[in-house]
Amino acid sequence: MSADLQWAIIRNSSCFLIKSRSVFKGFTREPNNLKGLNSFRYNGLIHKKTVSVEPAADGKGVVLTTRKKAGKRARQQISLKAICRLTCCKCFGFFFLS
């Protein structure tokens, strides 16, 4: 399915939307949306390449998650190889990747 068609479907009916009386802009809590805005450009659900930054589980550092474009055979099923997680922590002025 194309990204434009997916956006037309979930634009006003996503479960991640934040609706409030005092907020006129559309905000969202969806994964891989760095800005938190409900727009086609920043949507993390419909695009094939996305980036997400989250705090690490131990509270030290951050986890950088990227999703790559799937190959021809992997389009039919979502594989874990398409998602890459990288933990970065700052210790003594250096970044360690694990």
Backbone hydrogen bonds, N-H to C=O, Kabsch-Sander energy under -0.5 kcal/mol:
donor,donor_aa,acceptor,acceptor_aa,energy
6,Q,2,S,-2.0
7,W,3,A,-2.3
8,A,4,D,-1.9
9,I,5,L,-1.4
10,I,6,Q,-2.4
11,R,7,W,-1.6
14,S,10,I,-0.9
17,L,14,S,-1.1
18,I,27,F,-2.6
19,K,17,L,-0.6
24,F,22,S,-0.6
27,F,18,I,-0.8
27,F,25,K,-0.6
28,T,36,G,-2.2
29,R,16,F,-1.8
33,N,30,E,-1.0
34,L,32,N,-0.7
38,N,26,G,-2.7
39,S,37,L,-1.5
43,N,39,S,-0.8
43,N,40,F,-0.5
47,H,43,N,-0.5
50,T,48,K,-0.5
50,T,67,R,-1.3
52,S,65,T,-2.6
54,E,63,V,-2.2
56,A,61,G,-1.9
59,G,56,A,-1.1
61,G,59,G,-0.6
62,V,88,C,-2.4
63,V,54,E,-3.5
64,L,62,V,-0.5
64,L,86,L,-3.4
65,T,52,S,-3.1
65,T,63,V,-0.6
66,T,84,C,-2.5
67,R,50,T,-2.4
68,K,82,A,-2.5
75,R,71,G,-0.7
76,Q,73,R,-0.6
77,Q,74,A,-0.5
82,A,79,S,-1.0
83,I,80,L,-1.0
84,C,66,T,-2.7
84,C,82,A,-0.5
86,L,64,L,-2.2
88,C,62,V,-2.9
88,C,86,L,-0.5
89,C,96,F,-1.6
91,C,89,C,-0.7
91,C,94,F,-2.5
94,F,91,C,-1.6
96,F,89,C,-2.4
96,F,94,F,-0.5
98,S,87,T,-1.9
